[in-house]
């Protein structure tokens, strides 16, 4: 039997003392926002977006869903978030 290769999920929590959060300026869907340093996944969760239902482009490159947790946002990044909408 051949076992499939599984990518382990790694949860990284950034511990920052209260009042010492470092914020960065990014552009989200054309609007400037100030955020606390973090990953694409943590940003999506902070604004109440289900990461399974969106596509994310960071600086003109599509971010794979399995890379949301490892992709860190930096000063000046441009993020485009597109929601999938169903219907008929």
PyMOL Python script that loads the backbone (N, CA, C, O; Angstrom):
from pymol import cmd

cmd.read_pdbstr("""\
ATOM      1  N   UNK A   1       0.844  -1.169   0.000  1.00  0.00           N
ATOM      2  CA  UNK A   1       0.000   0.000   0.000  1.00  0.00           C
ATOM      3  C   UNK A   1       0.895   1.240   0.000  1.00  0.00           C
ATOM      4  O   UNK A   1       1.880   1.311   0.735  1.00  0.00           O
ATOM      5  N   UNK A   2       0.543   2.196  -0.821  1.00  0.00           N
ATOM      6  CA  UNK A   2       1.281   3.451  -0.882  1.00  0.00           C
ATOM      7  C   UNK A   2       0.513   4.480  -0.056  1.00  0.00           C
ATOM      8  O   UNK A   2      -0.669   4.733  -0.290  1.00  0.00           O
ATOM      9  N   UNK A   3       1.207   5.062   0.907  1.00  0.00           N
ATOM     10  CA  UNK A   3       0.579   6.067   1.762  1.00  0.00           C
ATOM     11  C   UNK A   3       0.735   7.440   1.127  1.00  0.00           C
ATOM     12  O   UNK A   3       1.819   7.801   0.670  1.00  0.00           O
ATOM     13  N   UNK A   4      -0.349   8.201   1.101  1.00  0.00           N
ATOM     14  CA  UNK A   4      -0.222   9.550   0.531  1.00  0.00           C
ATOM     15  C   UNK A   4       0.623  10.449   1.444  1.00  0.00           C
ATOM     16  O   UNK A   4       0.628  10.297   2.666  1.00  0.00           O
ATOM     17  N   UNK A   5       1.311  11.358   0.831  1.00  0.00           N
ATOM     18  CA  UNK A   5       2.095  12.316   1.608  1.00  0.00           C
ATOM     19  C   UNK A   5       1.147  13.379   2.158  1.00  0.00           C
ATOM     20  O   UNK A   5       0.370  13.970   1.408  1.00  0.00           O
ATOM     21  N   UNK A   6       1.211  13.612   3.423  1.00  0.00           N
ATOM     22  CA  UNK A   6       0.360  14.607   4.058  1.00  0.00           C
ATOM     23  C   UNK A   6       1.209  15.763   4.541  1.00  0.00           C
ATOM     24  O   UNK A   6       2.269  15.565   5.135  1.00  0.00           O
ATOM     25  N   UNK A   7       0.751  16.933   4.288  1.00  0.00           N
ATOM     26  CA  UNK A   7       1.457  18.116   4.778  1.00  0.00           C
ATOM     27  C   UNK A   7       0.939  18.405   6.183  1.00  0.00           C
ATOM     28  O   UNK A   7      -0.258  18.625   6.372  1.00  0.00           O
ATOM     29  N   UNK A   8       1.832  18.407   7.165  1.00  0.00           N
ATOM     30  CA  UNK A   8       1.376  18.662   8.536  1.00  0.00           C
ATOM     31  C   UNK A   8       0.899  20.092   8.707  1.00  0.00           C
ATOM     32  O   UNK A   8       1.461  21.021   8.127  1.00  0.00           O
ATOM     33  N   UNK A   9      -0.136  20.258   9.504  1.00  0.00           N
ATOM     34  CA  UNK A   9      -0.638  21.582   9.818  1.00  0.00           C
ATOM     35  C   UNK A   9       0.172  22.126  10.980  1.00  0.00           C
ATOM     36  O   UNK A   9       0.307  21.472  12.015  1.00  0.00           O
ATOM     37  N   UNK A  10       0.694  23.293  10.810  1.00  0.00           N
ATOM     38  CA  UNK A  10       1.494  23.919  11.854  1.00  0.00           C
ATOM     39  C   UNK A  10       0.767  25.177  12.305  1.00  0.00           C
ATOM     40  O   UNK A  10       0.494  26.061  11.493  1.00  0.00           O
ATOM     41  N   UNK A  11       0.454  25.262  13.576  1.00  0.00           N
ATOM     42  CA  UNK A  11      -0.196  26.434  14.121  1.00  0.00           C
ATOM     43  C   UNK A  11       0.854  27.283  14.803  1.00  0.00           C
ATOM     44  O   UNK A  11       1.511  26.841  15.746  1.00  0.00           O
ATOM     45  N   UNK A  12       1.005  28.489  14.326  1.00  0.00           N
ATOM     46  CA  UNK A  12       1.987  29.397  14.900  1.00  0.00           C
ATOM     47  C   UNK A  12       1.222  30.549  15.536  1.00  0.00           C
ATOM     48  O   UNK A  12       0.436  31.225  14.871  1.00  0.00           O
ATOM     49  N   UNK A  13       1.450  30.765  16.798  1.00  0.00           N
ATOM     50  CA  UNK A  13       0.803  31.869  17.483  1.00  0.00           C
ATOM     51  C   UNK A  13       1.855  32.903  17.847  1.00  0.00           C
ATOM     52  O   UNK A  13       2.860  32.585  18.483  1.00  0.00           O
ATOM     53  N   UNK A  14       1.621  34.106  17.450  1.00  0.00           N
ATOM     54  CA  UNK A  14       2.539  35.188  17.770  1.00  0.00           C
ATOM     55  C   UNK A  14       2.093  35.788  19.093  1.00  0.00           C
ATOM     56  O   UNK A  14       0.972  36.284  19.206  1.00  0.00           O
ATOM     57  N   UNK A  15       2.956  35.745  20.086  1.00  0.00           N
ATOM     58  CA  UNK A  15       2.625  36.291  21.393  1.00  0.00           C
ATOM     59  C   UNK A  15       3.226  37.685  21.496  1.00  0.00           C
ATOM     60  O   UNK A  15       4.443  37.860  21.438  1.00  0.00           O
ATOM     61  N   UNK A  16       2.352  38.668  21.649  1.00  0.00           N
ATOM     62  CA  UNK A  16       2.779  40.064  21.722  1.00  0.00           C
ATOM     63  C   UNK A  16       2.195  40.656  22.993  1.00  0.00           C
ATOM     64  O   UNK A  16       0.985  40.579  23.211  1.00  0.00           O
ATOM     65  N   UNK A  17       3.035  41.246  23.838  1.00  0.00           N
ATOM     66  CA  UNK A  17       2.500  41.881  25.042  1.00  0.00           C
ATOM     67  C   UNK A  17       1.507  42.977  24.681  1.00  0.00           C
ATOM     68  O   UNK A  17       1.714  43.686  23.697  1.00  0.00           O
ATOM     69  N   UNK A  18       0.417  43.138  25.463  1.00  0.00           N
ATOM     70  CA  UNK A  18      -0.571  44.181  25.176  1.00  0.00           C
ATOM     71  C   UNK A  18       0.096  45.554  25.064  1.00  0.00           C
ATOM     72  O   UNK A  18       0.966  45.910  25.859  1.00  0.00           O
ATOM     73  N   UNK A  19      -0.334  46.304  24.064  1.00  0.00           N
ATOM     74  CA  UNK A  19       0.216  47.638  23.860  1.00  0.00           C
ATOM     75  C   UNK A  19       1.474  47.665  23.009  1.00  0.00           C
ATOM     76  O   UNK A  19       1.931  48.739  22.619  1.00  0.00           O
ATOM     77  N   UNK A  20       2.047  46.488  22.712  1.00  0.00           N
ATOM     78  CA  UNK A  20       3.276  46.426  21.917  1.00  0.00           C
ATOM     79  C   UNK A  20       3.042  45.860  20.524  1.00  0.00           C
ATOM     80  O   UNK A  20       3.995  45.484  19.841  1.00  0.00           O
ATOM     81  N   UNK A  21       1.785  45.794  20.094  1.00  0.00           N
ATOM     82  CA  UNK A  21       1.501  45.253  18.776  1.00  0.00           C
ATOM     83  C   UNK A  21       2.113  46.162  17.708  1.00  0.00           C
ATOM     84  O   UNK A  21       2.016  47.387  17.790  1.00  0.00           O
ATOM     85  N   UNK A  22       2.732  45.555  16.724  1.00  0.00           N
ATOM     86  CA  UNK A  22       3.286  46.318  15.617  1.00  0.00           C
ATOM     87  C   UNK A  22       2.292  46.266  14.479  1.00  0.00           C
ATOM     88  O   UNK A  22       1.899  45.187  14.036  1.00  0.00           O
ATOM     89  N   UNK A  23       1.885  47.427  14.006  1.00  0.00           N
ATOM     90  CA  UNK A  23       0.942  47.434  12.897  1.00  0.00           C
ATOM     91  C   UNK A  23       1.681  47.752  11.607  1.00  0.00           C
ATOM     92  O   UNK A  23       2.722  48.408  11.603  1.00  0.00           O
ATOM     93  N   UNK A  24       1.108  47.264  10.512  1.00  0.00           N
ATOM     94  CA  UNK A  24       1.644  47.531   9.182  1.00  0.00           C
ATOM     95  C   UNK A  24       0.505  48.034   8.315  1.00  0.00           C
ATOM     96  O   UNK A  24      -0.664  47.752   8.577  1.00  0.00           O
ATOM     97  N   UNK A  25       0.855  48.774   7.288  1.00  0.00           N
ATOM     98  CA  UNK A  25      -0.127  49.296   6.343  1.00  0.00           C
ATOM     99  C   UNK A  25      -0.136  48.397   5.112  1.00  0.00           C
ATOM    100  O   UNK A  25       0.902  48.154   4.498  1.00  0.00           O
ATOM    101  N   UNK A  26      -1.327  47.905   4.760  1.00  0.00           N
ATOM    102  CA  UNK A  26      -1.487  47.113   3.543  1.00  0.00           C
ATOM    103  C   UNK A  26      -2.684  47.667   2.768  1.00  0.00           C
ATOM    104  O   UNK A  26      -3.470  48.454   3.295  1.00  0.00           O
ATOM    105  N   UNK A  27      -2.805  47.248   1.525  1.00  0.00           N
ATOM    106  CA  UNK A  27      -3.948  47.624   0.693  1.00  0.00           C
ATOM    107  C   UNK A  27      -4.806  46.379   0.519  1.00  0.00           C
ATOM    108  O   UNK A  27      -4.324  45.348   0.050  1.00  0.00           O
ATOM    109  N   UNK A  28      -6.089  46.475   0.899  1.00  0.00           N
ATOM    110  CA  UNK A  28      -7.015  45.351   0.775  1.00  0.00           C
ATOM    111  C   UNK A  28      -8.152  45.772  -0.151  1.00  0.00           C
ATOM    112  O   UNK A  28      -8.916  46.684   0.162  1.00  0.00           O
ATOM    113  N   UNK A  29      -8.253  45.102  -1.284  1.00  0.00           N
ATOM    114  CA  UNK A  29      -9.270  45.418  -2.291  1.00  0.00           C
ATOM    115  C   UNK A  29      -9.318  46.924  -2.580  1.00  0.00           C
ATOM    116  O   UNK A  29     -10.393  47.513  -2.688  1.00  0.00           O
ATOM    117  N   UNK A  30      -8.140  47.530  -2.702  1.00  0.00           N
ATOM    118  CA  UNK A  30      -8.032  48.928  -3.083  1.00  0.00           C
ATOM    119  C   UNK A  30      -8.104  49.923  -1.937  1.00  0.00           C
ATOM    120  O   UNK A  30      -7.959  51.125  -2.161  1.00  0.00           O
ATOM    121  N   UNK A  31      -8.327  49.450  -0.708  1.00  0.00           N
ATOM    122  CA  UNK A  31      -8.423  50.358   0.435  1.00  0.00           C
ATOM    123  C   UNK A  31      -7.268  50.126   1.401  1.00  0.00           C
ATOM    124  O   UNK A  31      -6.927  48.983   1.705  1.00  0.00           O
ATOM    125  N   UNK A  32      -6.666  51.215   1.884  1.00  0.00           N
ATOM    126  CA  UNK A  32      -5.562  51.093   2.832  1.00  0.00           C
ATOM    127  C   UNK A  32      -6.096  50.673   4.195  1.00  0.00           C
ATOM    128  O   UNK A  32      -7.113  51.184   4.663  1.00  0.00           O
ATOM    129  N   UNK A  33      -5.385  49.724   4.828  1.00  0.00           N
ATOM    130  CA  UNK A  33      -5.769  49.242   6.158  1.00  0.00           C
ATOM    131  C   UNK A  33      -4.532  49.113   7.024  1.00  0.00           C
ATOM    132  O   UNK A  33      -3.439  48.821   6.539  1.00  0.00           O
ATOM    133  N   UNK A  34      -4.722  49.334   8.295  1.00  0.00           N
ATOM    134  CA  UNK A  34      -3.663  49.124   9.272  1.00  0.00           C
ATOM    135  C   UNK A  34      -3.987  47.829  10.003  1.00  0.00           C
ATOM    136  O   UNK A  34      -5.071  47.686  10.569  1.00  0.00           O
ATOM    137  N   UNK A  35      -3.044  46.882   9.994  1.00  0.00           N
ATOM    138  CA  UNK A  35      -3.281  45.586  10.629  1.00  0.00           C
ATOM    139  C   UNK A  35      -2.115  45.244  11.546  1.00  0.00           C
ATOM    140  O   UNK A  35      -1.026  45.807  11.431  1.00  0.00           O
ATOM    141  N   UNK A  36      -2.364  44.316  12.450  1.00  0.00           N
ATOM    142  CA  UNK A  36      -1.286  43.770  13.273  1.00  0.00           C
ATOM    143  C   UNK A  36      -0.597  42.706  12.439  1.00  0.00           C
ATOM    144  O   UNK A  36      -1.258  41.951  11.726  1.00  0.00           O
ATOM    145  N   UNK A  37       0.731  42.640  12.523  1.00  0.00           N
ATOM    146  CA  UNK A  37       1.476  41.616  11.777  1.00  0.00           C
ATOM    147  C   UNK A  37       0.805  40.261  11.912  1.00  0.00           C
ATOM    148  O   UNK A  37       0.348  39.900  12.996  1.00  0.00           O
ATOM    149  N   UNK A  38       0.742  39.516  10.835  1.00  0.00           N
ATOM    150  CA  UNK A  38       0.163  38.186  10.890  1.00  0.00           C
ATOM    151  C   UNK A  38       0.112  37.553   9.523  1.00  0.00           C
ATOM    152  O   UNK A  38       0.641  38.089   8.549  1.00  0.00           O
ATOM    153  N   UNK A  39      -0.531  36.410   9.464  1.00  0.00           N
ATOM    154  CA  UNK A  39      -0.638  35.652   8.225  1.00  0.00           C
ATOM    155  C   UNK A  39      -1.910  36.029   7.474  1.00  0.00           C
ATOM    156  O   UNK A  39      -2.782  36.718   8.004  1.00  0.00           O
ATOM    157  N   UNK A  40      -1.996  35.570   6.246  1.00  0.00           N
ATOM    158  CA  UNK A  40      -3.213  35.756   5.453  1.00  0.00           C
ATOM    159  C   UNK A  40      -4.386  35.116   6.198  1.00  0.00           C
ATOM    160  O   UNK A  40      -5.462  35.706   6.284  1.00  0.00           O
ATOM    161  N   UNK A  41      -4.179  33.910   6.735  1.00  0.00           N
ATOM    162  CA  UNK A  41      -5.253  33.224   7.457  1.00  0.00           C
ATOM    163  C   UNK A  41      -5.717  34.023   8.661  1.00  0.00           C
ATOM    164  O   UNK A  41      -6.921  34.181   8.861  1.00  0.00           O
ATOM    165  N   UNK A  42      -4.800  34.528   9.465  1.00  0.00           N
ATOM    166  CA  UNK A  42      -5.205  35.286  10.658  1.00  0.00           C
ATOM    167  C   UNK A  42      -5.925  36.570  10.262  1.00  0.00           C
ATOM    168  O   UNK A  42      -6.847  36.993  10.959  1.00  0.00           O
ATOM    169  N   UNK A  43      -5.525  37.197   9.161  1.00  0.00           N
ATOM    170  CA  UNK A  43      -6.214  38.400   8.708  1.00  0.00           C
ATOM    171  C   UNK A  43      -7.638  38.068   8.273  1.00  0.00           C
ATOM    172  O   UNK A  43      -8.582  38.756   8.661  1.00  0.00           O
ATOM    173  N   UNK A  44      -7.798  37.016   7.470  1.00  0.00           N
ATOM    174  CA  UNK A  44      -9.139  36.622   7.028  1.00  0.00           C
ATOM    175  C   UNK A  44     -10.044  36.347   8.226  1.00  0.00           C
ATOM    176  O   UNK A  44     -11.190  36.795   8.263  1.00  0.00           O
ATOM    177  N   UNK A  45      -9.523  35.609   9.201  1.00  0.00           N
ATOM    178  CA  UNK A  45     -10.321  35.296  10.388  1.00  0.00           C
ATOM    179  C   UNK A  45     -10.657  36.560  11.179  1.00  0.00           C
ATOM    180  O   UNK A  45     -11.750  36.669  11.735  1.00  0.00           O
ATOM    181  N   UNK A  46      -9.727  37.517  11.234  1.00  0.00           N
ATOM    182  CA  UNK A  46      -9.963  38.740  12.006  1.00  0.00           C
ATOM    183  C   UNK A  46     -11.072  39.607  11.410  1.00  0.00           C
ATOM    184  O   UNK A  46     -11.695  40.392  12.125  1.00  0.00           O
ATOM    185  N   UNK A  47     -11.321  39.471  10.108  1.00  0.00           N
ATOM    186  CA  UNK A  47     -12.391  40.252   9.486  1.00  0.00           C
ATOM    187  C   UNK A  47     -13.625  39.389   9.207  1.00  0.00           C
ATOM    188  O   UNK A  47     -14.533  39.803   8.486  1.00  0.00           O
ATOM    189  N   UNK A  48     -13.646  38.185   9.786  1.00  0.00           N
ATOM    190  CA  UNK A  48     -14.839  37.340   9.718  1.00  0.00           C
ATOM    191  C   UNK A  48     -15.083  36.652   8.393  1.00  0.00           C
ATOM    192  O   UNK A  48     -16.229  36.371   8.040  1.00  0.00           O
ATOM    193  N   UNK A  49     -14.025  36.379   7.656  1.00  0.00           N
ATOM    194  CA  UNK A  49     -14.166  35.714   6.356  1.00  0.00           C
ATOM    195  C   UNK A  49     -13.760  34.256   6.478  1.00  0.00           C
ATOM    196  O   UNK A  49     -12.699  33.939   7.017  1.00  0.00           O
ATOM    197  N   UNK A  50     -14.616  33.365   5.970  1.00  0.00           N
ATOM    198  CA  UNK A  50     -14.327  31.934   5.937  1.00  0.00           C
ATOM    199  C   UNK A  50     -13.305  31.683   4.825  1.00  0.00           C
ATOM    200  O   UNK A  50     -13.620  31.880   3.652  1.00  0.00           O
ATOM    201  N   UNK A  51     -12.087  31.253   5.172  1.00  0.00           N
ATOM    202  CA  UNK A  51     -11.042  31.096   4.157  1.00  0.00           C
ATOM    203  C   UNK A  51     -11.363  30.043   3.088  1.00  0.00           C
ATOM    204  O   UNK A  51     -10.734  30.033   2.030  1.00  0.00           O
ATOM    205  N   UNK A  52     -12.317  29.173   3.348  1.00  0.00           N
ATOM    206  CA  UNK A  52     -12.682  28.156   2.353  1.00  0.00           C
ATOM    207  C   UNK A  52     -13.497  28.740   1.213  1.00  0.00           C
ATOM    208  O   UNK A  52     -13.625  28.118   0.158  1.00  0.00           O
ATOM    209  N   UNK A  53     -14.049  29.928   1.415  1.00  0.00           N
ATOM    210  CA  UNK A  53     -14.968  30.500   0.427  1.00  0.00           C
ATOM    211  C   UNK A  53     -14.414  31.709  -0.321  1.00  0.00           C
ATOM    212  O   UNK A  53     -15.170  32.468  -0.927  1.00  0.00           O
ATOM    213  N   UNK A  54     -13.095  31.888  -0.278  1.00  0.00           N
ATOM    214  CA  UNK A  54     -12.500  33.028  -0.976  1.00  0.00           C
ATOM    215  C   UNK A  54     -11.251  32.601  -1.739  1.00  0.00           C
ATOM    216  O   UNK A  54     -10.644  31.564  -1.470  1.00  0.00           O
ATOM    217  N   UNK A  55     -10.903  33.434  -2.688  1.00  0.00           N
ATOM    218  CA  UNK A  55      -9.600  33.331  -3.356  1.00  0.00           C
ATOM    219  C   UNK A  55      -8.825  34.573  -2.947  1.00  0.00           C
ATOM    220  O   UNK A  55      -9.394  35.658  -2.830  1.00  0.00           O
ATOM    221  N   UNK A  56      -7.523  34.409  -2.729  1.00  0.00           N
ATOM    222  CA  UNK A  56      -6.691  35.524  -2.270  1.00  0.00           C
ATOM    223  C   UNK A  56      -5.527  35.722  -3.228  1.00  0.00           C
ATOM    224  O   UNK A  56      -4.828  34.778  -3.597  1.00  0.00           O
ATOM    225  N   UNK A  57      -5.340  36.976  -3.620  1.00  0.00           N
ATOM    226  CA  UNK A  57      -4.208  37.364  -4.442  1.00  0.00           C
ATOM    227  C   UNK A  57      -3.349  38.303  -3.601  1.00  0.00           C
ATOM    228  O   UNK A  57      -3.854  39.279  -3.044  1.00  0.00           O
ATOM    229  N   UNK A  58      -2.071  38.015  -3.509  1.00  0.00           N
ATOM    230  CA  UNK A  58      -1.139  38.841  -2.745  1.00  0.00           C
ATOM    231  C   UNK A  58      -0.050  39.337  -3.685  1.00  0.00           C
ATOM    232  O   UNK A  58       0.734  38.548  -4.212  1.00  0.00           O
ATOM    233  N   UNK A  59      -0.008  40.643  -3.888  1.00  0.00           N
ATOM    234  CA  UNK A  59       0.986  41.255  -4.777  1.00  0.00           C
ATOM    235  C   UNK A  59       0.996  40.608  -6.155  1.00  0.00           C
ATOM    236  O   UNK A  59       2.051  40.286  -6.702  1.00  0.00           O
ATOM    237  N   UNK A  60      -0.204  40.425  -6.705  1.00  0.00           N
ATOM    238  CA  UNK A  60      -0.440  39.891  -8.055  1.00  0.00           C
ATOM    239  C   UNK A  60      -0.203  38.380  -8.189  1.00  0.00           C
ATOM    240  O   UNK A  60      -0.234  37.859  -9.304  1.00  0.00           O
ATOM    241  N   UNK A  61       0.032  37.670  -7.086  1.00  0.00           N
ATOM    242  CA  UNK A  61       0.190  36.215  -7.114  1.00  0.00           C
ATOM    243  C   UNK A  61      -0.932  35.568  -6.309  1.00  0.00           C
ATOM    244  O   UNK A  61      -1.250  36.012  -5.206  1.00  0.00           O
ATOM    245  N   UNK A  62      -1.530  34.518  -6.868  1.00  0.00           N
ATOM    246  CA  UNK A  62      -2.569  33.777  -6.150  1.00  0.00           C
ATOM    247  C   UNK A  62      -1.919  33.005  -5.008  1.00  0.00           C
ATOM    248  O   UNK A  62      -0.886  32.361  -5.195  1.00  0.00           O
ATOM    249  N   UNK A  63      -2.527  33.070  -3.826  1.00  0.00           N
ATOM    250  CA  UNK A  63      -2.031  32.327  -2.661  1.00  0.00           C
ATOM    251  C   UNK A  63      -2.841  31.033  -2.556  1.00  0.00           C
ATOM    252  O   UNK A  63      -4.069  31.069  -2.473  1.00  0.00           O
ATOM    253  N   UNK A  64      -2.152  29.895  -2.559  1.00  0.00           N
ATOM    254  CA  UNK A  64      -2.825  28.604  -2.402  1.00  0.00           C
ATOM    255  C   UNK A  64      -3.445  28.519  -1.010  1.00  0.00           C
ATOM    256  O   UNK A  64      -2.846  28.972  -0.035  1.00  0.00           O
ATOM    257  N   UNK A  65      -4.634  27.943  -0.914  1.00  0.00           N
ATOM    258  CA  UNK A  65      -5.323  27.856   0.380  1.00  0.00           C
ATOM    259  C   UNK A  65      -4.471  27.187   1.451  1.00  0.00           C
ATOM    260  O   UNK A  65      -4.523  27.582   2.616  1.00  0.00           O
ATOM    261  N   UNK A  66      -3.691  26.186   1.076  1.00  0.00           N
ATOM    262  CA  UNK A  66      -2.866  25.502   2.080  1.00  0.00           C
ATOM    263  C   UNK A  66      -1.642  26.320   2.492  1.00  0.00           C
ATOM    264  O   UNK A  66      -0.853  25.879   3.327  1.00  0.00           O
ATOM    265  N   UNK A  67      -1.483  27.519   1.904  1.00  0.00           N
ATOM    266  CA  UNK A  67      -0.389  28.410   2.285  1.00  0.00           C
ATOM    267  C   UNK A  67      -0.868  29.644   3.042  1.00  0.00           C
ATOM    268  O   UNK A  67      -0.052  30.483   3.424  1.00  0.00           O
ATOM    269  N   UNK A  68      -2.180  29.772   3.267  1.00  0.00           N
ATOM    270  CA  UNK A  68      -2.714  30.942   3.977  1.00  0.00           C
ATOM    271  C   UNK A  68      -2.063  31.106   5.346  1.00  0.00           C
ATOM    272  O   UNK A  68      -1.737  32.224   5.743  1.00  0.00           O
ATOM    273  N   UNK A  69      -1.869  30.005   6.073  1.00  0.00           N
ATOM    274  CA  UNK A  69      -1.337  30.089   7.440  1.00  0.00           C
ATOM    275  C   UNK A  69       0.142  30.476   7.462  1.00  0.00           C
ATOM    276  O   UNK A  69       0.618  31.044   8.445  1.00  0.00           O
ATOM    277  N   UNK A  70       0.865  30.173   6.392  1.00  0.00           N
ATOM    278  CA  UNK A  70       2.314  30.407   6.373  1.00  0.00           C
ATOM    279  C   UNK A  70       2.701  31.687   5.635  1.00  0.00           C
ATOM    280  O   UNK A  70       3.857  32.106   5.685  1.00  0.00           O
ATOM    281  N   UNK A  71       1.746  32.307   4.953  1.00  0.00           N
ATOM    282  CA  UNK A  71       2.036  33.508   4.181  1.00  0.00           C
ATOM    283  C   UNK A  71       1.838  34.730   5.065  1.00  0.00           C
ATOM    284  O   UNK A  71       0.712  35.072   5.428  1.00  0.00           O
ATOM    285  N   UNK A  72       2.942  35.383   5.406  1.00  0.00           N
ATOM    286  CA  UNK A  72       2.895  36.533   6.302  1.00  0.00           C
ATOM    287  C   UNK A  72       2.703  37.828   5.519  1.00  0.00           C
ATOM    288  O   UNK A  72       3.270  38.010   4.442  1.00  0.00           O
ATOM    289  N   UNK A  73       1.897  38.718   6.078  1.00  0.00           N
ATOM    290  CA  UNK A  73       1.656  40.017   5.460  1.00  0.00           C
ATOM    291  C   UNK A  73       2.713  41.007   5.940  1.00  0.00           C
ATOM    292  O   UNK A  73       3.081  41.035   7.115  1.00  0.00           O
ATOM    293  N   UNK A  74       3.191  41.823   4.990  1.00  0.00           N
ATOM    294  CA  UNK A  74       4.245  42.799   5.293  1.00  0.00           C
ATOM    295  C   UNK A  74       3.798  44.195   4.878  1.00  0.00           C
ATOM    296  O   UNK A  74       2.839  44.359   4.123  1.00  0.00           O
ATOM    297  N   UNK A  75       4.500  45.183   5.380  1.00  0.00           N
ATOM    298  CA  UNK A  75       4.235  46.581   5.045  1.00  0.00           C
ATOM    299  C   UNK A  75       4.169  46.757   3.528  1.00  0.00           C
ATOM    300  O   UNK A  75       5.062  46.321   2.801  1.00  0.00           O
ATOM    301  N   UNK A  76       3.090  47.406   3.062  1.00  0.00           N
ATOM    302  CA  UNK A  76       2.952  47.720   1.640  1.00  0.00           C
ATOM    303  C   UNK A  76       2.357  46.614   0.788  1.00  0.00           C
ATOM    304  O   UNK A  76       2.183  46.807  -0.415  1.00  0.00           O
ATOM    305  N   UNK A  77       2.036  45.451   1.371  1.00  0.00           N
ATOM    306  CA  UNK A  77       1.436  44.367   0.588  1.00  0.00           C
ATOM    307  C   UNK A  77       0.093  44.797   0.012  1.00  0.00           C
ATOM    308  O   UNK A  77      -0.624  45.609   0.597  1.00  0.00           O
ATOM    309  N   UNK A  78      -0.230  44.229  -1.157  1.00  0.00           N
ATOM    310  CA  UNK A  78      -1.524  44.465  -1.808  1.00  0.00           C
ATOM    311  C   UNK A  78      -2.266  43.142  -1.823  1.00  0.00           C
ATOM    312  O   UNK A  78      -1.815  42.157  -2.407  1.00  0.00           O
ATOM    313  N   UNK A  79      -3.418  43.146  -1.162  1.00  0.00           N
ATOM    314  CA  UNK A  79      -4.219  41.933  -1.009  1.00  0.00           C
ATOM    315  C   UNK A  79      -5.553  42.129  -1.723  1.00  0.00           C
ATOM    316  O   UNK A  79      -6.233  43.134  -1.515  1.00  0.00           O
ATOM    317  N   UNK A  80      -5.919  41.174  -2.559  1.00  0.00           N
ATOM    318  CA  UNK A  80      -7.238  41.173  -3.198  1.00  0.00           C
ATOM    319  C   UNK A  80      -7.949  39.917  -2.726  1.00  0.00           C
ATOM    320  O   UNK A  80      -7.410  38.815  -2.822  1.00  0.00           O
ATOM    321  N   UNK A  81      -9.164  40.089  -2.214  1.00  0.00           N
ATOM    322  CA  UNK A  81      -9.951  38.972  -1.707  1.00  0.00           C
ATOM    323  C   UNK A  81     -11.224  38.887  -2.537  1.00  0.00           C
ATOM    324  O   UNK A  81     -11.957  39.869  -2.656  1.00  0.00           O
ATOM    325  N   UNK A  82     -11.486  37.724  -3.108  1.00  0.00           N
ATOM    326  CA  UNK A  82     -12.649  37.518  -3.956  1.00  0.00           C
ATOM    327  C   UNK A  82     -13.522  36.435  -3.331  1.00  0.00           C
ATOM    328  O   UNK A  82     -13.055  35.323  -3.086  1.00  0.00           O
ATOM    329  N   UNK A  83     -14.793  36.761  -3.073  1.00  0.00           N
ATOM    330  CA  UNK A  83     -15.754  35.800  -2.521  1.00  0.00           C
ATOM    331  C   UNK A  83     -16.396  35.009  -3.650  1.00  0.00           C
ATOM    332  O   UNK A  83     -16.655  35.539  -4.730  1.00  0.00           O
ATOM    333  N   UNK A  84     -16.649  33.732  -3.381  1.00  0.00           N
ATOM    334  CA  UNK A  84     -17.404  32.916  -4.313  1.00  0.00           C
ATOM    335  C   UNK A  84     -18.871  33.044  -3.972  1.00  0.00           C
ATOM    336  O   UNK A  84     -19.256  32.934  -2.808  1.00  0.00           O
ATOM    337  N   UNK A  85     -19.694  33.278  -4.984  1.00  0.00           N
ATOM    338  CA  UNK A  85     -21.129  33.445  -4.758  1.00  0.00           C
ATOM    339  C   UNK A  85     -21.860  32.432  -5.616  1.00  0.00           C
ATOM    340  O   UNK A  85     -21.611  32.331  -6.818  1.00  0.00           O
ATOM    341  N   UNK A  86     -22.763  31.681  -4.999  1.00  0.00           N
ATOM    342  CA  UNK A  86     -23.551  30.692  -5.736  1.00  0.00           C
ATOM    343  C   UNK A  86     -24.922  31.256  -6.052  1.00  0.00           C
ATOM    344  O   UNK A  86     -25.316  32.304  -5.542  1.00  0.00           O
ATOM    345  N   UNK A  87     -25.622  30.556  -6.883  1.00  0.00           N
ATOM    346  CA  UNK A  87     -26.977  30.998  -7.203  1.00  0.00           C
ATOM    347  C   UNK A  87     -27.328  30.650  -8.640  1.00  0.00           C
ATOM    348  O   UNK A  87     -26.555  30.019  -9.362  1.00  0.00           O
ATOM    349  N   UNK A  88     -28.464  31.062  -9.010  1.00  0.00           N
ATOM    350  CA  UNK A  88     -28.866  30.736 -10.370  1.00  0.00           C
ATOM    351  C   UNK A  88     -29.848  31.684 -10.942  1.00  0.00           C
ATOM    352  O   UNK A  88     -30.270  31.520 -12.087  1.00  0.00           O
TER     353      UNK A  88
END
""", "prot")
cmd.dss("prot")
cmd.show_as("cartoon", "prot")
cmd.util.cbc("prot")
cmd.orient("prot")
